[in-house]
Amino acid sequence: MTVPQILAELGGVSRRTFYRWRELGQGPAAFKLPNGELRVWRSDFSAWLRALKGAAA
């Protein structure tokens, strides 16, 4: 998934917030492509969302 796709699925979270979560180690696992763009596997994104929901319960 691209960063814009992730932000859209999160319902309008800002790009800065997403990168801040990454800086703090609270974002989903991601990797960089050779061109420097960030990608997240959909399975890692889904697991991250499930972990957030579990922590909120």
N, C-alpha and C positions, 0 to 999 in steps of 0.2 A: 504494500500500500504506500502511496505517496503521502507526504505531509498534508497537502490540501484534502486528500480523501479522508485522512484521520480526523482532521479538524471538522470536516462536514459531518462525519459520523458522531462526533462528540457534541454536535449541536451548537457550533459557533464559538468554541474555545479559540482564543487568539493564538496566533503563531508564537508570540512571545511566551505565553503561558505554557505552551507545549514544550518549548525549548528550555524553559525554566525547570519544568518537571524533570527533563532529561539531565540538566545540570545537577539537580538534587538527587538523582538516582531513583525518581519516583515514576518515571515514564515507562512505556513499553520497551522491550528489547528492540534495538534497531541496528542497522548496519549501513555503511556508506558505500555507494557505488564508486567506481573509479573516477567518475566526473564530479564527485563530491556530494551528490544528492543523497538524501537520507531515505531509507526504505524500512518498512516494518512488515514482517510476515503476518498475514491475516490471523493465523493461529496464535501467534504471540500477542497480537492486539486483543483477540477474544479472551485469551487467558488473563491478560492484564485487567480487562474489564470485569471478568468474573471475580478476580481477587479484590478489586475495589468494592464490588457489591457485597462480597463476603465480609469485608472489613467494616462495612457500614451497617451490617445487620447485627 
